[in-house]
Amino acid sequence: MPDLSTPRALGQAISLIESADPRAEDLLAQIYPQTGRARILGITGSPGAGKSTLVAALAKHYRKEDKRVGIIAVDPTSPFTGGAILGDRIRMAELYTDRNVFIRSMATRGFLGGLAKATNDAVDVLDAAGFDVVLVETVGVGQDEVEVVRTVQTNVVILVPGMGDDIQAIKAGIMEIGDVFVVNKADRPGADKTVTEVTMMMSLVEEHGDWIPPIVKTVASKSQGVDELDAAIQKHYDYLQSSGELDRRNRDRVRIRIETQLKERFMDRLIGGTIPRAEYEELLEDVLRKRNNPHDAAESVLKRVTF
């Protein structure tokens, strides 16, 4: 198995994955048998909800329990460099000196759903390296953040009073993916009102099954409510194990990853292989100039594929 014992080695491994280096596939194949032991938690919610502050508070909580913590913080992509915009990471600055905490910012690079394309593979790296808990903080894009549910075991959705979250909560995507809801900045006026609104909206959502997501009030900047949040997360994990839901989620995660790989490899072999790149560009031009349409263009390409 590759050496993942130092922050430098971990950083290099994730960089190989992000850059789609050919060596990344071999690395991931070698470490995969060592995965499946870490608790994988998603932290999602609208911009300004205090996700980074809550992630830092949770990391400190787990460190007091002597757990190793990996953090993958998915950030917006810089329009100039294509890299992650790291402004929110200053809230985690005091964790950088702890060798049992590893923090990695990843750029979305235009990938929808609030996650970077390589997030699943980066989670595997931290899992195989022996981290007990991996926290995945999404970019904060609102309703589109539903992709995180395919990566994590427990998804924590953060809302805050006074920022229009009564409207945000109505959006079905966010409500359906929450396993635990947090009303952060609960020392602000309107916190109880937000709790009531979320509780009312939960009665309209059927996707949670037997699990009724708890609502926890926190003030992450003061580490208030973090113990209660951890208890809620642990209760959800116990439910996943006892109900068989954990196996189903793990199976769905594997299925999505395989299908994603198939789609990417199929497209890579199709364009430039089955259909020459220059001919494909001509096809795009025909659609752009209205000499063809996207549906017929796609069908004309598929007719050339032999299954």
N, C-alpha and C positions, 0 to 999 in steps of 0.2 A: 504493500500500500504506500502511496506517496506520503512524504513527510508533510504533515499539516500541524506541526507542533508549535510553530511560532507565528506571530501576527504577520511577519513578512511572507512566510510561506502561504498563509491563508490568502493574503492580498494578491499574491502572484497567481494562485490557483483561480481566484474569481476573475482576475484580469484576463486570463486565458479564455475563460468562458464568455466574458463580455465582448471580447474581440473576435470571437468565433475562430480562435486558433485551432488548427487541426489536432494539436496535442490535447485539447480539452476533452475530446471524446474518449481518448484512452484513459485520461485521469478520472473522468466520471465513471467509466466502466469499472475501474479498479476500486473506487471508494464505495460504489453502490451497495455491496454486501454489508457494509458497516453502518448503513443508514437505518432509520426507523426507531431510534431510541429517544430522540429529542422531542420535547413538547414544542409545537409550532403554533404561535399565537399571532393573529392579525390585529393590527390597530388601524382603524380606518375612520373616516369622518370628513366633514367639510373643512376647508381651509380656515385657520384661526381657532379651531376647536381645542388646541393644546395637545395635539398628538405627540409631538416630540417631547414635551415636558412630561406627559404621562408615561411615555416609553422610558424616559430617564428615571422616573420615580419607581416604575416597576422593576427596572434593572437593579436599582439600589436595594429594593426589597428582596429580590432573589439572591443578591450577593450576600445579604445578611444571613440567608439560609445556606450559604456556601455553594451556591449553584453557579456554574459557568454560563454566561449569557452572551449570545450572539445577536446582533442587531443589524437588520438590513433595512435601510431607510431609502425608499424610492423617491427620488426628487424630480422636479421638472427638468427638462432638457434645456441647456443653454442654447439659444439660437445662434450663438457665435462659435462655440467650440464643440457642441454636441454632447458635452459632458454634463454632470449633475450640478445643479445650483445648490450650494451647500449652506445657505443661510441658516436654515433651521437647526443645523447640527451644533451650533454654538451652545444650544441648550443642553447638550450632552458633553460639553467640554471636560467636566470634572471626571467623567468616566474613562477618558482616554488613558489615564495613568494606571488603570487597573488591568493587569495582564490577563485576568479572567473574564474580561469584557472585550468583545471584538465588535467594532462598528464599521459598517461599510455603506457608503452612499452609492446608489446606482441611478443612472439616468433612465427615464422612460424611453427615450429615443423614439417618441411617437407611438409607442405601444399603448393601446387602449386598455381601459379597465383599471387604471391606477397602479399597475405593476410594471416593472421592467421585464423585458423578454426573458432574461436569464435568471429571474428570481428563483424559480424552482431549483435550478442547478446550484445556485449559490446556497440555498437552504440545505441541499444535500452535502455540500462541502462542510458547512458548520456542524451539521448533524454527525457526519463521519469523524469530524475532528474532536468529538466528545463534548460538545456544548449541551448542557441540560435543557436550556430554554432558548428558542430562537424567536425573536420578535420581528415581525415584518410590518413596517410602517408604510402605508400607501401614500401616494403623492398628494391626495386631498382634492379629488376632482368631483366629489359629490356623488350623484346617482350612478355614474359609470364605474364606481369602484367595486362592482360585484365580482370582478375577476379574482379578488383576494380569497373568496370562499373556496376556490379550487386549489388553493395552495396551503391553507392552514387548517388546523384541527378545531380551534376555537377562534371566532372572530368577534372582536370587541368594537362596537360602533360608538363613537363619541359625539355627543351633542352638547351644545352650550346654551344657556338662557340668553335671550336678548339679541340673537343673531338670525332670527327668522327660521329657527329650527322647527317651529311648529309647521311651517310649510315644507321644510326639508324632510321631516319625518313622514309626511304623507307620500313621498315618492317611494313607490313599491320596492324598487331595487334595494335601497338602503334598509328598509324595514325587514325584508325577507332574508338578508344575509346576516343579520345580527344574532349572535348567540348570547351575548351579554351587552347591555346598553349602559353607557356611562353618561351622566350629566355632569360634565366638568365645569370648573369655575362656579361651583355650587354656592359660593359665598356672594354671588351676584343676585340682585333682585330677580324674581321670576323663575328660580330653580325649581320650586315645587310645582309651579304651573307647567313647566316643561315635562316633569316626571308624569304629571296627570295626563298630558296630551299624548305622550308616548304610550302610556298604559292603555289609553283609549284606542289608539291606532293598532296596538298589538292584538286587540280583539278582532280586528278585521283581517289579520294575516293568518293563513292556515298552514303555511309551509313549515312551521316549526314542529308540527306533530305533537308528541307528548311533552316536549320540552317547552316550558314557558320562560322566555328570557328574563332574567332579573334586571332591575334597573338600579344602578349604584351611583350615588352622588360622591363626587371627588373634588378636591382642590389640589390639583397635581403639583402646583408650585410650592405647596406646603406639605406635600406627601399625605394629605388628609384623604381618608377613604381608600387608600391603597390596600390595606389589609383586607377590607371588605371586598374589594375588587378581586384580589387573589383568591379569596374564599369562593366567590361566584365562579371564577374560571375553573377552579378545582372541582366544584360541584358539577359543572358542565362536562368536564373530562370524565368524571365518574359515570355520568349519564351515558356518554358516548360508549364507554366500555361495557356497561351493563346491558345496554339496549342493542348492541351490535352495530350501532351507527358509525363507530370509529372505523370498523372494517369497510363499511360502505363508502365512507369519505375517502379512505385511503385508496380504495379501488377506483373511485371516480377520478382521484388525482392522477393515478397511474394511467387510466384510460385517456384523459385529456392530454397528458404529456406525450403518449405514444401517437395520438392522432395529430397533435401539433407537429411532431417530428415528421410524420408521414406527409402532411400537407407541405411542409417546407421542402422536403427532399423531392417530392413529386414536382413542385414548381421549378426547383433548381434543374431537374433533369428534363423537364418539359421545355422550358425556355432556354435555348442554346443547344438543346439536344434534339428533341423531336421536331421542334420548329426553330430554325436559325434566328439568332437575335435580331438581325437586320430585318427579316421578314416579320417578326413580331412587332418591331417598331413601326413598320408599314401598316400593320393591322391597327395599332393604336392611332396612327395618323388618320386612317380611314374613319374610325369611330369619332375622332375629334372633329373631322371635317364633315360629319353627318353623312358620309358615303356608306356607312354601315352602322350597326347598333351593338351595344355591349353583349346582348343575349346571343345574337347570331354570330358575333365574333368569337365568343367563348365556345359555342357549339362547333364552329368550323375547326377550332384547335382540337377539341376533344375527339372529333371524327378521325384525327390522324393518330390517335393513341390506340395501341393494340394491347388489350388486357389478357 
